[in-house]
């Protein structure tokens, strides 16, 4: 069982981020990790088009290490939620601070 401590950042991407998305990139790390606030030890990145969830842990040098990837399901109608009940998965960045 994977145990993740809060707070964390959850990033839902419609498609994988590319180097064109950010001016500065860390080698071998997803562009979506660049803007993660220092307070967050864990970041979950969901690649909705690929159906994958990646769990990253921040290391002491502020780089991120991939600790697990797994398959996920998305809403029955895909992604890009517009209204409640549209059966779509929302896309965006969410900070989770408690449960």
Secondary structure, 3 states (H helix, E strand, C coil): CCCCCCCEEEEEECCCCCHHHCCCCCCCCCHHHCCCCCCCCEEEEEECCCCEEEEEEECCCCCEEEEEEEECCCCCCCECCCCCCCCCECCEEEEECCC
